[in-house]
């Protein structure tokens, strides 16, 4: 990548006994994904949520580098804005020769409303 993705290790990723990864993260106002999306009302683009989900998995399961192989499903339910806090939870759904299957859920920690739910297939070194 030619840009710097936030280091989620600073967010304090927790890993529970069943392998679920969880962290709360405040979305920085100066995150480069907001450049031009949209100037007077910035919204975190869906491609950024996917990219940040992969970075979250790298930080929570690493150190290692992951490559996105496939987006199995993606549902963006609520816009995310600069300065908001989001809870990110990732659950391993299984693995196959094609890669690791993960479900990554972005949740408003105050209301518990879903902002995004993404299912990814990744491979790592």
Phi, psi and omega per residue, in radians:
X1 nan 2.519 3.137
X2 -1.729 0.271 3.108
X3 -2.325 2.847 -3.115
X4 -1.729 2.040 3.090
X5 -1.508 2.442 -3.119
X6 -0.943 2.496 3.111
X7 -1.487 1.829 -3.090
X8 -1.249 -0.224 3.084
X9 -1.064 -0.535 3.097
X10 -1.194 -0.374 -3.136
X11 -1.388 -0.158 3.124
X12 1.300 1.100 3.137
X13 -1.166 2.248 3.065
X14 -1.741 2.505 3.077
X15 -2.181 2.069 -3.106
X16 -1.570 -3.131 -3.022
X17 -1.046 -0.551 -3.134
X18 -1.564 0.106 3.073
X19 1.596 0.020 3.099
X20 -1.169 2.326 3.080
X21 -1.734 2.439 -3.103
X22 -2.594 2.444 3.044
X23 -2.771 2.695 2.958
X24 -1.855 2.450 -3.056
X25 -2.467 2.289 3.058
X26 -1.551 2.157 -3.091
X27 -1.284 2.030 -3.099
X28 -1.115 2.468 3.116
X29 -1.133 -0.520 -3.056
X30 -1.686 0.305 3.130
X31 -1.079 2.236 -3.013
X32 -1.045 -0.364 3.121
X33 -1.100 -0.403 -3.118
X34 -1.376 -0.233 -3.130
X35 -1.008 1.941 3.102
X36 1.355 0.139 -3.074
X37 -2.274 1.312 -0.050
X38 -2.064 2.550 -2.962
X39 -0.925 -0.759 -3.077
X40 -1.698 -0.156 3.140
X41 -2.630 1.330 -3.031
X42 -1.115 2.387 3.119
X43 -2.323 2.412 3.104
X44 -1.259 2.059 -3.100
X45 -1.178 2.689 3.136
X46 -1.019 -0.674 3.128
X47 -1.074 -0.567 3.098
X48 -1.211 -0.686 3.124
X49 -1.102 -0.694 3.089
X50 -1.134 -0.862 -3.131
X51 -1.034 -0.790 3.140
X52 -1.192 -0.533 3.079
X53 -1.131 -0.742 3.095
X54 -1.109 -0.745 3.096
X55 -1.070 -0.708 3.097
X56 -1.050 -0.789 3.121
X57 -1.126 -0.692 3.093
X58 -1.034 -0.818 -3.111
X59 -1.174 -0.652 -3.073
X60 -1.421 -0.361 -3.097
X61 -2.040 -0.011 -2.996
X62 -1.650 -2.844 0.329
X63 -1.431 2.249 3.034
X64 -2.911 2.912 3.115
X65 -1.862 2.273 3.121
X66 -1.891 2.594 3.045
X67 -2.087 2.289 3.087
X68 -1.275 2.150 3.116
X69 -1.721 -0.607 -3.039
X70 -2.874 2.479 2.943
X71 -1.676 1.899 -3.110
X72 -1.247 -0.764 3.072
X73 -2.765 2.720 3.103
X74 -2.652 2.273 3.083
X75 -2.309 2.042 3.102
X76 -1.780 1.936 -3.007
X77 -1.750 -0.450 -3.044
X78 -2.601 2.344 -3.141
X79 -1.132 2.485 3.076
X80 -1.917 2.382 -3.038
X81 -2.148 2.810 3.086
X82 -1.003 2.448 3.083
X83 1.531 -0.211 3.117
X84 -1.338 2.651 3.044
X85 -1.791 2.389 -3.126
X86 -2.281 2.522 3.013
X87 -1.700 2.266 3.121
X88 -1.986 2.217 3.129
X89 -2.219 2.320 3.138
X90 -2.207 2.335 -3.134
X91 -2.216 2.250 3.070
X92 -1.267 2.278 -3.140
X93 -1.784 -0.175 3.137
X94 2.507 3.139 3.087
X95 -2.509 2.760 -3.133
X96 -2.610 3.092 3.073
X97 -1.020 -0.419 3.129
X98 -1.355 -0.376 3.139
X99 2.557 -2.969 3.136
X100 -1.653 2.342 -3.129
X101 -1.756 2.093 -3.122
X102 -2.205 2.512 2.967
X103 -1.880 2.164 -3.121
X104 -2.079 2.123 -3.064
X105 -1.981 2.212 3.060
X106 -1.823 2.118 -2.973
X107 -2.270 2.470 2.989
X108 -1.287 2.026 -3.058
X109 -1.190 -0.326 3.138
X110 -1.451 -0.772 -3.054
X111 -1.792 -0.244 -3.061
X112 1.123 0.314 3.053
X113 -1.328 2.502 3.114
X114 -1.326 2.328 3.010
X115 -1.742 -0.678 3.136
X116 -2.746 2.552 3.053
X117 -2.367 2.054 -3.034
X118 -2.194 2.424 3.050
X119 -2.018 2.105 -3.016
X120 -2.121 2.603 2.962
X121 -1.996 2.095 -3.088
X122 -2.239 2.739 2.991
X123 -2.175 2.661 -3.115
X124 -2.439 2.838 3.094
X125 -1.732 nan nan
